[in-house]
C-alpha cells in the first residue's frame, strides 16, 4: 500500500517516537529532516514536498549524525517502525549513548 505523505507529516509522526527514545537533553539537541538521497545529506527537502521512496529521514543528535531510508510502500506505521529501529541502532552506536539499547515505544499509526 503506497501512502501519500508530506515531509512535514513524516517529521510530525517521527518526533514523538524519537522523543520517547531520547533523554530530554538529547531530544532538545536533536535536529530532524528529510533529504533526497544518501549522497546529499545537507540538501534538505522542503516540508511541503511529498515523500518519495528514495528519500531518507536524517538526524543530528548530540553531534552524531544518522539517517533511515523512508520505505513508504508498506504504510506509515511500518515506516515509523523501521525508522525507530534505525534510530535504536544509531543510539547504541553513538558517542552519547554507546551500548545502550533503548526501547522502541509502541507505534499505533
N, C-alpha and C positions, 0 to 999 in steps of 0.2 A: 504494500500500500504506500503510495507516494503521498507525502504530506507537504502542503504549501505553507512555508514559514518564512517570516522575515528575519533578518539578523537580530532585530530588537526582540522578537518572540523567543529566539533561542537564548539570548543573553538573559532575558527576564525569567525564563524557565530554569536556567542553569545556576544563576546566582544563589538561590536558596539552597540548592544541593551543595554548592561549594561552601557556603556559609556554615552548613551543618558539619562539614568535614574539616574545616579550618578553625584555628583558635581565633579569638576576637582580633588580636593584633595582626595575625596573618591575613585575615579577611580584609581588614582595613588597608593593608598594604597591597592588596591584590588588584590587578587590572585584567579585565577580560575583554576579548574582541574576537571578531571573525576575520580571517584572512583568506585570500583567494587560492593559494597553493603553498606547498611546503618550502618553496624556494624564496618566497617573498613575504616573510613573517611580518614585516613592518608595513606592508601595504594593506591597510585595514579596509574592509568592505563597509560601505555606508549602512547604517542601521535600518534604513527603509528598503534596502535591496532584498530580493528573495534569496534564500539559502539554496545553494546548488550542491549536488553530490560531491564535487571535488574540493569543497571548501573545508577549512579547519577552524575549530574553536581554539583560540590561543589564550595563554595566560602568563602573567608575570607575578610571582608571589615571593616576597622577601628576597628579591634579587635573582631568583631562579626562574627560568622560562620553560614552558612546555606547551603542548597542544594535543588535540584529539581530532581525528577525522570525523566529519559530520555525515553519518550514514542516515539519510532521511527516508530512504525507501521503506524501512521497516517500521516507521512511525515515530512519533515524538517521544513516547516512553522509552523505546529501545535506544533512540539517540541519546537520551539523558543517562540511561543505564551504562552505555558504552563510554560516554564522556566521563561519568563518575568513576568508572573502573580505571580509565586512563589517569584521572586525577589522583586516585588512590595510589597507583603505581608511582606517579610523579612525586607525591608527598613522601613515600617510603624511600625514594632515591634522592631526595633533595638535601641540601645543606642544612636547611632549617628544621627538618624533622627526620633525619636519617634513621631508617629501620623501623619507623612507626607505621603499623598497618591500621590506618584509621577506617572505621566502619563507614559503609555507604548507607545513607539514610533511605528509608522507604520512598520509592518513586511511584506515585499513583496515577500519573497522567495517562 
